[in-house]
Amino acid sequence: MDNKRRAKNYTEAANEIEKALSLAEQEIDGTPEKFKSARPKLHKAISDQEVLLETKRIELTESQQEIDQLKEKMKDMERKLEDALKK
């Protein structure tokens, strides 16, 4: 499941970067002024996606930690149940 979510996150980011590249290319008509205008917009779009990917990576890590904690609690409960049944 995590790999699917990661792949989805990266695909979404790649699509957004592709859109930003396309918009930047549309703005540039060969003049230095247009290039100077488009460059910061493209940089911001890419930076925004980097931040978003990092945020989603952290969220996935936190989710996995929560899952691991729940699994450990289940194991503890199973041990306690087994002990109670033995008595």
Steps between C-alpha positions, in 0.01 A plus 500: 500500500774747589675448166177575317453817704860605439468435128180704491669788684795503260272475197294795620815705561642410159173602335501836680863562401415411141215754508737764638754425227231527236381835635857629515560396140183680393617820669843501339500651154873536464541825688716518813225689683252219450757246613570701814127511569438128445805369686391592857151362438647171385740492795213563743285227345783247531583611856133472598492142372820415689344628823176314430686174433699536822180569695334191353812292569486604866128420516562154355778438752274609787221276371737205484615569857137504616437171321808346663383616843156349445654172388708491818191568713320215325789264572491602866126439517539160334769404755278609788206305357713188458625536857146544631380192311782291645385573855 
